[in-house]
Amino acid sequence: MDTRIFQLDEIDEAAKLIQDGQLVAFPTETVYGLGADATNEKAVKQVYLAKGRPSDNPLIVHICSKDMAEKYAQHIPDDAYKLMDHFWPGSLTMIFKIKPGSLSKTVTGGLKTAAFRFPDCKPTLDLIKKAGRPIVGPSANTSGKPSPTTAQHVYHDLAGKIAGILDNGPTRVGVESTVLDMSGDHPVILRPGAVTKQMIEDVIGSIDVNHHKVGKHETPKAPGMKYKHYAPAAQVYVVDPGTNWDDVVAWIKQQPFDVGMMAEEKILQHEVLPMNASQFSLGNNVQDASARLFDGLREFDDKPNVKAIVCQAFPAEGLGVAYMNRLNKSAGGVHFGQKK
């Protein structure tokens, strides 16, 4: 299969492929998603196959209006409508109970709930409108690998496996949406993102954060809760705040292989790097770092000589909660200097 790159003036052609049951990757403000008609079970099954994604890992349904969510959701709480008014379109995904039979178990992972998102990306909203149906959209990458933030990342992973990619350049946010479960008695964040706990509580009051580890035989309610995510081939080491980067550089110099170094500009400019160090700038703050994290992990994943990656941590507050969630998952919880 040839995978075509669609420009923004070719959305009609991309939408026709969605209608025909084909897979088309699409941009959002967070990462690129792998799109298929959410009402076409055969097409949705192809998403799992193309990604190599476990079938019990539910998919997020991307919509372009509140009406589209209401078509499938059985009950949308008043607080959810308040959040829609504040954060839709945007980086907030909400989970609702769905009307029986409205979406296939292939979309929901067999659950009686589904996750809905109204992305803040006009080309994708146009794609959904022109296709005339909701679109599932897990990250458009090989399952478990760093999420794609450019069309080129998608092409690298899925060329020959999908029909097309709608190119809108690099994404703005860089980490996936916040997932908020609104299907129970009390709202719970299942995955942190750019819409923070504090931002949500400012609108609807107190909410919870999930700390439950999904069991081997348990179906997760949202992506990223059960399976290994965001990991390049090389081992990633989280460099915690307060770590002396001179010690990190000394460790790199001792290694018999190349090491990727991901840090802010001020750190990279200050350190004298050894010959086996390969640097990637995370910019100047946590906002820059969140937008660039997956790009850096992917860059080093394409360098077979890089056998380890050291990556700067940020305080787990605000957007830093989402950044550290993704970084810790990519590292498997391994921190620089920790005793094994």
KOLBATOR-416324 format. One record per atom (N, C-alpha, C): x, z, y. Coordinates in steps of 0.2 Angstrom, whole numbers, plus 5000, padded with zeros to 4 digits. Atoms other than C-alpha are relative to their C-alpha. Last residue first. Layout:
REM residues N
((X,Z,Y));
...
This chain:
REM residues 340
((5004,5002,5005));
((5097,5205,4994));
((5000,5005,4994));
((4997,4999,5007));
((5104,5214,5009));
((4995,4997,4995));
((5004,4995,5004));
((5097,5207,5026));
((5004,5000,4993));
((4997,4993,5001));
((5110,5199,5037));
((4997,5005,4996));
((4993,5000,5000));
((5099,5184,5042));
((5003,5007,5000));
((4997,4999,4993));
((5081,5186,5037));
((5008,5000,5000));
((4992,4998,5001));
((5073,5179,5021));
((5002,5000,5008));
((4999,4993,4998));
((5053,5180,5022));
((5008,5002,5000));
((5002,4996,5006));
((5051,5164,5012));
((5002,5007,5002));
((4994,4996,5003));
((5061,5156,5026));
((4998,5003,4994));
((4995,5005,5002));
((5047,5143,5030));
((5007,5003,4997));
((5002,5004,5006));
((5034,5156,5029));
((5005,4995,4998));
((4999,4995,5005));
((5044,5168,5041));
((4998,4996,4993));
((4993,5000,5002));
((5045,5153,5053));
((5001,5005,4994));
((4997,5006,5003));
((5027,5149,5052));
((5007,5000,4998));
((5004,5001,5006));
((5020,5167,5055));
((5003,4994,4996));
((4997,4996,5005));
((5034,5170,5068));
((4997,4999,4993));
((4993,5003,5002));
((5028,5155,5078));
((5003,5004,4995));
((5000,5006,5004));
((5010,5161,5076));
((5006,4997,4999));
((5003,4998,5006));
((5013,5179,5082));
((5000,4993,4995));
((4995,4998,5004));
((5025,5172,5096));
((4997,5002,4993));
((4999,5005,5004));
((5010,5164,5104));
((5006,5001,4995));
((5003,5006,4997));
((5005,5181,5110));
((5001,4994,4995));
((5006,4998,4995));
((5016,5194,5103));
((4998,4994,5003));
((5006,5002,5002));
((5028,5193,5088));
((4994,5003,5004));
((5005,4994,5001));
((5044,5194,5097));
((4993,4998,4998));
((5003,4998,4993));
((5054,5178,5095));
((4996,5006,4998));
((5007,4997,5000));
((5065,5173,5080));
((4998,5002,5007));
((5001,4994,4996));
((5080,5161,5081));
((4992,5002,5000));
((5005,5001,4995));
((5083,5150,5066));
((4998,5006,5004));
((5001,4993,4997));
((5098,5149,5054));
((4995,4998,5006));
((5002,5001,4993));
((5097,5134,5042));
((4999,5007,5003));
((5003,4994,4997));
((5106,5132,5026));
((4998,4999,5007));
((5002,4996,5006));
((5112,5118,5014));
((4997,5007,5003));
((5002,4993,4997));
((5114,5105,5028));
((4997,5004,4994));
((4994,4995,5000));
((5124,5091,5019));
((4998,5007,5003));
((4999,4997,5006));
((5107,5082,5014));
((5006,5005,5000));
((4993,5000,5000));
((5102,5079,5032));
((5002,5004,4993));
((4998,5007,5001));
((5084,5074,5032));
((5008,4999,5000));
((5002,5002,5006));
((5078,5092,5030));
((5003,4993,4998));
((4994,4997,5005));
((5089,5096,5045));
((4998,4998,4993));
((4993,5003,4999));
((5078,5085,5056));
((5005,5002,4995));
((5000,5007,5003));
((5062,5091,5048));
((5007,4996,5001));
((4999,4999,5008));
((5066,5109,5051));
((5000,4994,4997));
((4994,4998,5002));
((5069,5104,5069));
((5001,5001,4993));
((4996,5005,4998));
((5053,5095,5072));
((5007,5001,4997));
((5000,5004,5006));
((5044,5109,5063));
((5004,4994,5001));
((4998,4997,5007));
((5050,5121,5076));
((5000,4996,4995));
((4994,5004,5003));
((5049,5110,5092));
((5002,5003,4993));
((5001,5007,5000));
((5031,5114,5099));
((5006,4997,4996));
((5005,5001,5005));
((5033,5133,5094));
((4999,4992,5000));
((4998,4999,5007));
((5050,5134,5102));
((4995,4998,4995));
((4996,5006,5002));
((5045,5126,5118));
((5001,5001,4993));
((5004,5006,5000));
((5031,5139,5120));
((5004,4994,4998));
((5004,5000,5006));
((5042,5153,5114));
((4995,4994,5000));
((5005,4994,5001));
((5054,5150,5128));
((4997,4999,4994));
((4998,4994,4996));
((5069,5139,5134));
((4995,5006,4999));
((5003,5000,4993));
((5070,5124,5122));
((5002,5007,5004));
((5007,4998,5000));
((5071,5126,5103));
((4998,5000,5007));
((5003,4995,4995));
((5087,5116,5103));
((4993,5001,5000));
((5007,5003,4998));
((5094,5109,5087));
((4997,5005,5005));
((5004,4996,4996));
((5113,5112,5082));
((4993,4996,5002));
((5004,5006,4998));
((5123,5106,5067));
((4994,5003,5004));
((5006,4999,4997));
((5137,5118,5063));
((4996,4994,5003));
((5005,5001,5005));
((5151,5113,5051));
((4993,5002,5002));
((5001,5007,5002));
((5163,5110,5064));
((4994,4999,4996));
((4995,5003,5005));
((5162,5127,5071));
((4998,4993,4998));
((5002,5001,5007));
((5151,5131,5087));
((5005,4997,4995));
((4995,5005,5002));
((5157,5139,5103));
((4999,4999,4992));
((4996,4999,5006));
((5141,5149,5108));
((5005,4994,4999));
((4995,4995,4999));
((5135,5150,5126));
((5005,5000,4994));
((4995,5002,4995));
((5127,5133,5127));
((5005,5006,5000));
((4996,5006,5003));
((5117,5135,5110));
((5006,4999,5005));
((4996,4997,5006));
((5111,5153,5115));
((5005,4994,4998));
((4995,4996,4997));
((5105,5147,5133));
((5005,5003,4994));
((4994,5003,4997));
((5097,5132,5125));
((5005,5005,5002));
((5001,5002,4993));
((5086,5142,5113));
((5006,4997,5003));
((5000,4994,4995));
((5090,5142,5095));
((4999,4997,5007));
((5006,5001,4995));
((5090,5132,5079));
((4999,5006,5004));
((5001,4994,4995));
((5107,5131,5070));
((4994,4998,5005));
((5004,5001,4994));
((5108,5120,5055));
((4999,5006,5004));
((5006,4995,4998));
((5122,5124,5043));
((4997,4998,5006));
((5003,5000,4993));
((5134,5112,5034));
((4994,5005,5001));
((5005,5006,4999));
((5143,5117,5018));
((4998,5000,5008));
((4996,5007,5003));
((5158,5128,5012));
((4995,4994,5001));
((5004,5003,5005));
((5151,5143,5023));
((5003,4993,4998));
((4998,4998,5006));
((5163,5154,5033));
((4997,4996,4994));
((4993,5002,5001));
((5161,5146,5049));
((5002,5001,4993));
((5000,5007,5001));
((5142,5149,5048));
((5007,4997,4998));
((5002,5001,5006));
((5145,5167,5046));
((4999,4993,4998));
((4994,4998,5005));
((5156,5168,5061));
((4998,4999,4993));
((4995,5005,5000));
((5142,5159,5071));
((5006,5001,4995));
((5003,5006,5004));
((5129,5171,5065));
((5005,4994,5000));
((5000,4998,5007));
((5140,5186,5070));
((4997,4994,4996));
((4993,5000,5002));
((5143,5179,5087));
((5001,5001,4993));
((4999,5007,5003));
((5124,5177,5088));
((5008,4998,4999));
((4994,5003,4996));
((5123,5196,5089));
((5001,4993,4997));
((4994,5002,5005));
((5106,5200,5082));
((5005,4997,5005));
((4995,4995,5000));
((5094,5208,5095));
((5006,4999,4996));
((4998,4999,4993));
((5079,5197,5091));
((5005,5006,5000));
((5005,4995,4996));
((5079,5193,5073));
((5003,5001,5007));
((4996,4996,4996));
((5088,5177,5066));
((4996,5005,5004));
((5002,4998,4994));
((5077,5171,5052));
((5005,5004,5004));
((4999,4993,4999));
((5086,5162,5038));
((4998,5002,5007));
((5001,4998,4993));
((5080,5146,5031));
((5001,5007,5001));
((5003,4993,4999));
((5086,5140,5014));
((5000,5001,5008));
((4995,4995,4998));
((5088,5121,5014));
((4997,5007,5001));
((4996,4999,5007));
((5075,5110,5005));
((5005,5005,5001));
((4996,5005,5002));
((5063,5112,5020));
((5004,5002,4994));
((4993,4999,5002));
((5049,5124,5020));
((5004,4994,4999));
((4995,5001,4995));
((5033,5124,5030));
((5007,5000,4998));
((5001,5005,4995));
((5022,5131,5017));
((5006,5000,5004));
((4994,5001,4996));
((5022,5140,5000));
((4999,4995,5006));
((4994,5004,5003));
((5004,5143,4994));
((5006,4999,5005));
((4998,4999,5007));
((4991,5156,4997));
((5007,4997,4998));
((5000,4993,5002));
((4986,5159,5015));
((5003,5001,4993));
((4994,4996,4998));
((4992,5143,5023));
((4999,5007,4998));
((4993,5002,5002));
((4975,5134,5023));
((5005,5005,5002));
((4997,5005,4995));
((4959,5144,5024));
((5007,4998,4998));
((5005,5003,4996));
((4947,5153,5013));
((5002,4996,5005));
((5000,4998,4993));
((4959,5155,4999));
((4995,4997,5004));
((5000,5006,4996));
((4953,5153,4981));
((5001,5003,5007));
((5005,5000,4995));
((4959,5167,4970));
((5000,4994,5004));
((5006,5003,5002));
((4968,5165,4953));
((4994,5000,5005));
((4999,5006,5004));
((4985,5168,4959));
((4994,4996,4998));
((4997,5000,5007));
((4980,5181,4972));
((5001,4994,4996));
((5005,5004,5005));
((4978,5179,4990));
((5003,5000,4994));
((4996,5005,5003));
((4988,5192,5000));
((4996,4997,4995));
((5000,5000,5007));
((4977,5202,5012));
((5004,4994,4997));
((4993,4998,5003));
((4983,5206,5029));
((5000,4999,4992));
((4999,5000,5008));
((4969,5197,5038));
((5007,5002,4998));
((4995,5005,5002));
((4967,5201,5057));
((5001,5001,4992));
((4994,4998,5005));
((4952,5210,5063));
((5005,4994,4999));
((5000,5004,5006));
((4941,5207,5079));
((5005,5003,4995));
((4995,4998,5005));
((4936,5218,5094));
((4999,4995,4994));
((4998,4993,5002));
((4927,5210,5108));
((5004,5001,4994));
((5005,4997,5004));
((4919,5193,5110));
((5001,5007,4998));
((5007,5004,5000));
((4927,5184,5124));
((4995,5004,4996));
((5002,5000,4993));
((4943,5195,5129));
((4993,4997,5000));
((5003,4994,4998));
((4944,5198,5110));
((4998,5001,5007));
((5007,4999,5003));
((4947,5180,5107));
((4997,5006,5002));
((5004,5005,4996));
((4961,5179,5120));
((4993,5000,4997));
((5002,4997,4994));
((4969,5195,5113));
((4995,4995,5004));
((5005,4995,5001));
((4969,5188,5095));
((4997,5003,5007));
((4998,4993,5003));
((4978,5173,5101));
((4994,5005,4999));
((5006,4995,4997));
((4972,5155,5103));
((5001,5007,4997));
((4999,5000,4993));
((4989,5146,5100));
((4995,5004,5003));
((4998,5007,4997));
((4989,5150,5081));
((5000,5001,5008));
((4999,5000,4993));
((4987,5164,5069));
((5002,4994,5003));
((4994,5004,4998));
((4979,5161,5052));
((5001,5000,5007));
((4997,5001,5006));
((4965,5172,5044));
((5007,4996,5000));
((4995,5005,4999));
((4959,5180,5060));
((5003,4999,4993));
((4993,4998,5003));
((4944,5190,5055));
((5004,4994,5001));
((4995,5005,4999));
((4927,5191,5064));
((5007,5002,4997));
((4996,4999,4995));
((4915,5205,5057));
((5005,4994,5000));
((5003,4995,4995));
((4900,5204,5046));
((5004,5001,5006));
((5001,4993,5002));
((4906,5189,5037));
((4997,5004,5005));
((5005,5000,5005));
((4906,5170,5040));
((4998,5007,4997));
((5006,4997,4997));
((4915,5170,5056));
((4994,5000,4995));
((5006,5000,5005));
((4932,5168,5049));
((4994,5003,5003));
((5004,4994,4999));
((4944,5163,5063));
((4994,5000,4995));
((5006,5000,5005));
((4958,5151,5059));
((4997,5006,5001));
((5003,4994,5002));
((4970,5148,5074));
((4994,4999,4995));
((5005,4996,4996));
((4976,5130,5075));
((4999,5007,4997));
((5007,5002,5001));
((4992,5123,5068));
((4996,5005,5003));
((5002,4996,5005));
((5009,5125,5077));
((4992,4999,4999));
((4994,5000,5006));
((5017,5111,5087));
((4998,5005,4995));
((5000,4993,5001));
((5007,5114,5104));
((5005,5001,4994));
((4998,4995,4994));
((5009,5098,5113));
((5001,5007,4997));
((5005,4996,4998));
((5010,5084,5099));
((5002,5006,5005));
((4999,4993,5002));
((5023,5071,5100));
((4994,5004,5002));
((4993,4996,4998));
((5017,5053,5102));
((5000,5007,4998));
((5001,4998,4993));
((4998,5047,5101));
((5007,5004,5002));
((4995,4997,4997));
((5000,5036,5085));
((4999,5002,5007));
((5002,5000,4993));
((4985,5034,5074));
((5006,5003,5004));
((4998,4994,4996));
((4993,5032,5056));
((4998,4998,5007));
((4997,5001,4993));
((4987,5020,5043));
((5001,5007,5003));
((5002,5006,4997));
((4981,5016,5025));
((5003,4999,5007));
((5006,5000,4996));
((4989,5030,5016));
((5000,4994,5003));
((5006,4996,5003));
((5001,5032,5001));
((4994,5000,5004));
((5002,5003,5007));
((5014,5018,5005));
((4994,5004,4997));
((5000,5007,5000));
((5021,5029,5019));
((4999,4997,4993));
((5006,5003,5003));
((5016,5047,5017));
((5000,4992,5000));
((5003,4997,5006));
((5031,5058,5020));
((4995,4996,4997));
((4994,4998,5004));
((5042,5048,5033));
((4997,5003,4993));
((4997,5006,5004));
((5027,5040,5040));
((5005,5001,4995));
((5006,5001,5005));
((5019,5057,5044));
((5003,4994,4996));
((4999,4995,5005));
((5036,5062,5053));
((4995,4998,4994));
((4994,5001,5005));
((5036,5046,5062));
((5001,5005,4995));
((5003,5005,5005));
((5018,5049,5069));
((5006,4998,4995));
((5000,5006,4997));
((5025,5065,5077));
((4997,4995,4995));
((5002,5000,4993));
((5022,5083,5075));
((5001,4994,5003));
((4997,5005,4996));
((5022,5084,5056));
((4997,5000,5007));
((5006,5004,4997));
((5020,5100,5047));
((5003,4995,5004));
((5002,4998,4993));
((5036,5107,5038));
((4994,4995,5002));
((4994,5002,4995));
((5035,5104,5019));
((4998,5002,5007));
((4995,4995,5000));
((5023,5113,5007));
((5006,4999,5004));
((5002,4993,5001));
((5012,5099,5003));
((5006,5004,5000));
((5000,4998,5007));
((5019,5082,5009));
((4999,5007,4999));
((4993,5000,5003));
((5014,5079,5026));
((4999,5001,4993));
((4999,5006,5004));
((4998,5075,5036));
((5008,5000,4998));
((4994,5003,4997));
((4992,5092,5040));
((5003,4994,4996));
((4994,4995,5001));
((4975,5095,5033));
((5006,4997,5003));
((4993,5002,4997));
((4962,5084,5041));
((5005,5006,4999));
((4996,4994,5002));
((4944,5082,5035));
((5007,4998,5003));
((4994,5002,5004));
((4934,5070,5046));
((5004,5006,4998));
((4994,4995,5000));
((4917,5072,5052));
((5005,4998,4996));
((5000,4995,5005));
((4906,5056,5053));
((5006,5005,5001));
((5007,4997,5001));
((4902,5042,5065));
((4999,5005,4995));
((5001,5000,5007));
((4919,5033,5063));
((4992,5002,4998));
((5000,5007,5002));
((4918,5028,5081));
((4999,5000,4993));
((5006,5003,4997));
((4914,5046,5086));
((4999,4993,4997));
((5005,4997,5004));
((4928,5053,5074));
((4993,4997,5003));
((5000,5002,5007));
((4941,5041,5081));
((4994,5003,4996));
((5002,5007,5000));
((4936,5044,5099));
((5000,4998,4993));
((5007,4999,4999));
((4938,5063,5096));
((4997,4993,5000));
((5003,4997,5007));
((4955,5059,5088));
((4993,5001,5001));
((5000,5006,5004));
((4960,5048,5104));
((4997,5002,4993));
((5005,5005,4999));
((4954,5062,5115));
((5000,4994,4995));
((4996,5007,5000));
((4964,5076,5108));
((4995,4994,5001));
((4999,5002,4993));
((4958,5094,5110));
((5005,4994,5001));
((4993,5001,4997));
((4952,5096,5093));
((5000,4998,5007));
((5001,5005,4995));
((4935,5102,5088));
((5006,4999,5004));
((4996,5000,4994));
((4938,5112,5072));
((4998,4994,5004));
((5001,5005,4995));
((4927,5118,5058));
((5004,5000,5006));
((4997,4999,4994));
((4931,5128,5042));
((4999,4994,5004));
((4996,5005,4998));
((4919,5128,5027));
((5003,5001,5007));
((4998,5001,4993));
((4910,5141,5018));
((5004,4994,5001));
((5006,5001,4996));
((4901,5142,5001));
((5001,5000,5007));
((5003,4995,4996));
((4918,5140,4992));
((4993,4998,5003));
((5005,4996,5004));
((4922,5128,4979));
((4997,5005,5003));
((4996,4997,5005));
((4938,5122,4988));
((4996,5004,4995));
((5000,4993,4999));
((4927,5118,5003));
((5004,5004,4995));
((4998,4999,4993));
((4931,5099,5004));
((5001,5008,5001));
((4993,5003,4998));
((4931,5095,4986));
((5003,5002,5007));
((4996,4995,5001));
((4916,5107,4984));
((5007,4998,5000));
((4998,4999,5007));
((4906,5094,4993));
((5005,5006,4999));
((4993,5002,5000));
((4898,5097,5010));
((5002,5001,4992));
((4998,5004,4994));
((4880,5099,5014));
((5007,4997,5000));
((4999,5007,5001));
((4875,5104,4996));
((5002,4996,5006));
((4999,5002,5007));
((4869,5121,5001));
((5000,4993,4999));
((5006,5002,5004));
((4870,5123,5020));
((5001,4998,4993));
((5003,5007,5000));
((4887,5130,5025));
((4993,5000,4997));
((5004,5001,5006));
((4893,5148,5029));
((4997,4993,5001));
((5007,4998,5000));
((4905,5147,5044));
((4997,4999,4993));
((5003,5001,5006));
((4924,5146,5047));
((4992,5003,5000));
((5005,4995,5002));
((4930,5143,5064));
((4997,4999,4993));
((5004,5002,5006));
((4946,5133,5069));
((4995,5006,4998));
((5003,4994,5003));
((4953,5137,5087));
((4995,4996,4994));
((4996,4998,5006));
((4966,5125,5094));
((4997,5006,4997));
((4994,4996,5000));
((4955,5117,5107));
((5002,5002,4993));
((4995,5002,5005));
((4939,5107,5111));
((5007,5004,5001));
((5001,5007,5002));
((4932,5120,5111));
((4999,4995,5005));
((4994,5003,5004));
((4940,5136,5116));
((4999,4993,4997));
((4993,4998,4997));
((4929,5145,5129));
((5005,4996,4997));
((5001,5001,4993));
((4911,5138,5126));
((5007,5001,5003));
((5000,5007,4999));
((4915,5137,5107));
((5000,4998,5008));
((4993,5003,5001));
((4920,5155,5108));
((5000,4993,5000));
((4996,4998,4994));
((4903,5160,5115));
((5007,4997,5000));
((5001,5005,4994));
((4895,5149,5102));
((5003,5002,5006));
((4997,5006,5001));
((4904,5159,5089));
((4999,4995,5005));
((4993,5000,4998));
((4898,5175,5096));
((5004,4994,4999));
((5000,5000,4993));
((4880,5170,5094));
((5007,5000,5003));
((5001,4994,4996));
((4883,5167,5075));
((5000,4999,5008));
((4994,4999,4996));
((4882,5150,5067));
((4998,5006,5005));
((5001,4995,4995));
((4871,5150,5052));
((5006,5000,5004));
((5007,4997,5002));
((4869,5137,5038));
((4998,5005,5006));
((5000,4992,5000));
((4883,5126,5045));
((4993,5003,4999));
((4997,4998,5007));
((4883,5107,5040));
((4999,5008,5000));
((5002,5004,5005));
((4873,5099,5054));
((5001,5002,4993));
((5007,4997,5002));
((4876,5113,5066));
((4997,4996,4994));
((4999,4994,5004));
((4895,5108,5066));
((4993,5002,4997));
((4997,5002,5006));
((4891,5090,5071));
((5001,5006,4996));
((5006,5003,5004));
((4879,5096,5085));
((5003,4999,4993));
((5003,4995,5003));
((4894,5106,5092));
((4994,4998,4995));
((5005,4997,4996));
((4903,5090,5095));
((4997,5006,4996));
((4999,5002,4993));
((4918,5080,5090));
((4994,5002,5004));
((5007,5002,4997));
((4921,5087,5073));
((5001,4998,5007));
((5000,5001,4992));
((4936,5090,5062));
((4994,4996,5002));
((5004,5006,4998));
((4933,5098,5045));
((5000,4999,5007));
((5004,4999,4993));
((4947,5109,5039));
((4996,4994,5002));
((4998,5004,4995));
((4951,5108,5020));
((4996,5001,5007));
((5005,5003,4996));
((4951,5121,5007));
((5003,4996,5006));
((4998,4999,4993));
((4966,5124,4995));
((4995,4997,5005));
((5004,4994,4998));
((4958,5125,4978));
((5002,5002,5007));
((5007,5002,4999));
((4963,5107,4974));
((4996,5006,5002));
((5004,4996,5005));
((4982,5111,4976));
((4993,4999,5002));
((5003,4993,4998));
((4990,5098,4988));
((4996,5003,4994));
((4998,4995,5005));
((5001,5084,4982));
((4998,5007,5001));
((4995,4995,4998));
((4999,5076,4999));
((5003,5004,4995));
((4995,5003,4995));
((4992,5059,4994));
((5005,5006,5002));
((4995,5004,5004));
((4983,5066,4979));
((5006,4998,5004));
((4996,4995,5004));
((4974,5080,4989));
((5005,4996,4996));
((4996,4996,4996));
((4969,5067,5002));
((5004,5005,4996));
((4994,5004,4998));
((4963,5055,4989));
((5005,5004,5004));
((4996,4999,5006));
((4950,5068,4983));
((5007,4997,5001));
((4997,4994,4999));
((4943,5067,5001));
((5005,5002,4994));
((4995,5000,4995));
((4940,5049,4999));
((5004,5006,5001));
((4995,5003,5002));
((4931,5051,4983));
((5006,4999,5005));
((4997,4996,5005));
((4920,5064,4990));
((5006,4997,4997));
((4998,5005,5005));
((4915,5054,5005));
((5004,5004,4995));
((5006,5001,5004));
((4906,5066,5017));
((5001,4995,4994));
((5002,4994,5003));
((4922,5072,5025));
((4994,5000,4995));
((5007,4999,4999));
((4928,5054,5028));
((4998,5007,4996));
((5004,5004,5005));
((4947,5055,5027));
((4992,5002,5002));
((5007,5001,4999));
((4960,5060,5040));
((4997,4996,4994));
((5001,5006,5004));
((4978,5067,5037));
((4992,4999,4999));
((5004,4999,5006));
((4981,5078,5052));
((4999,4994,4995));
((5004,5006,5003));
((4995,5077,5064));
((4997,5002,4994));
((4996,5004,5005));
((5000,5094,5072));
((4996,4994,4998));
((4995,4996,5004));
((4994,5105,5086));
((5005,4996,4996));
((4996,4996,4995));
((4986,5095,5101));
((5005,5004,4996));
((5004,4995,4996));
((4979,5083,5088));
((5005,5003,5004));
((4997,4995,4996));
((4985,5066,5081));
((4995,5006,5002));
((5003,5000,4993));
((4977,5056,5066));
((5004,5006,5004));
((4998,4994,4997));
((4982,5051,5049));
((4999,4999,5007));
((4997,5001,4994));
((4971,5038,5041));
((5002,5006,5003));
((4997,4995,4997));
((4965,5038,5023));
((5004,4998,5006));
((4993,5000,5000));
((4953,5025,5017));
((5003,5006,5004));
((4997,4996,5005));
((4935,5027,5012));
((5007,5001,5000));
((4999,5003,5006));
((4928,5012,5021));
((5003,5004,4994));
((5006,5002,5002));
((4922,5022,5036));
((5000,4997,4993));
((5003,4994,5002));
((4939,5029,5038));
((4993,4999,4997));
((4997,4997,5006));
((4946,5012,5038));
((4997,5006,4997));
((5003,5004,5005));
((4933,5006,5051));
((5004,5002,4993));
((5006,4997,5002));
((4939,5021,5062));
((4996,4996,4994));
((4999,4993,5004));
((4957,5015,5061));
((4993,5003,4998));
((4998,5002,5006));
((4951,4997,5067));
((5002,5006,4995));
((5006,5003,5004));
((4941,5004,5081));
((5002,4998,4993));
((5003,4995,5004));
((4956,5015,5086));
((4994,4997,4996));
((5002,5003,5006));
((4967,5000,5090));
((4995,5005,4996));
((5005,5005,4998));
((4969,5003,5109));
((4998,4997,4993));
((5006,4997,4998));
((4978,5019,5105));
((4994,4995,5001));
((4999,4998,4993));
((4991,5011,5094));
((4993,5002,5003));
((5005,5003,4995));
((4989,5010,5075));
((5002,5003,5007));
((5000,4996,4994));
((5004,5012,5064));
((4995,4997,5005));
((5000,5003,4993));
((5000,5003,5047));
((5000,5005,5006));
((5003,4995,4995));
((5004,5010,5030));
((5001,4997,5007));
((4997,5000,4994));
((5006,4996,5017));
((4997,5005,5005));
((5004,5000,4994));
((5000,5000,5000));
((5004,5000,5006));
